[in-house]
Amino acid sequence: MALKAPSTPPLDDWNYRKGFEIATKHKEAIRQLHWFGKVPICQLVRRYKGLEERSIRKILSYPYPERRRSNRKGKTFLLSDQVVDEIIEYCSQRWETRIMNWAKLREELSLGCSVDTLKRRMHRRGYYRCVACQKPYLSLIQVTARFL
């Protein structure tokens, strides 16, 4: 059974600028050329102009298309999703807490984040406040009395 030639992106597609991320398809092509096509690293350096030997060795050292670290779970937030859900539940209980401004809410719950962070995290979890009406609606009797 003959090995299929590695599918590599055309040279016209290669427009890497130093300091920018290398596209996944190019990383995969470099791996295929080296491991399956038996192309030496020095020829890969010549083919992919702009990449140094250490960059190609770094690409070859990762077994995944994109670099990832198993010990990292993601960015930790000052307000976790569980805490934000508890704040939303607290705000939804009564009318007084629903109309409370963000600074007062942060002060009352003694949160260790800024007002902007609180607002951003609440919006990200889907909680948007609306401004309460400043004056009562006109009743039908008042409207008819005006026009009579």
C-alpha positions, 0 to 999 in steps of 0.5 A: 500500500503506497503512502498518499502524498501529504496535502500541503497548502500552495506556496502562494497561500503562505503569507506569514508575518513575524510575530503573528500566529501561524495558521493551523493548516500550515502547522498541519502541512509542516507536520505532514511534510516532516513525519509522512513525507520525510522532508528534513527540517532544513528544507522546510525552513527554505520552503516556508520563508520567514520561519526559523528552525526553532519555530518549525521544531516547536510546531513539530513538538506539539501533537495537536493542531493548536497549542494547548496546555492540559493543566490550564482550564481557562481564565478565572473570573473575579465573579464565577458563573455560580456567584453571578447566578446567585447575584441574579437570584438576589436581584430578582427577588424584590422590586427594591433590589431590581431597581438598585444601581450597580454601585449600591448592589456591589456595596450591599453584597460586598463584592471585590470587583469593580462596578464595570466588571459586575455589570459586564459579567451580569450581562454576559450571563443574560441579566439586563436591567431596565429603567423603571418608569418615572411617571405613572401611565395615564388611566383611561379616565384621565385621557377621556377627561382631557379630550372632553 
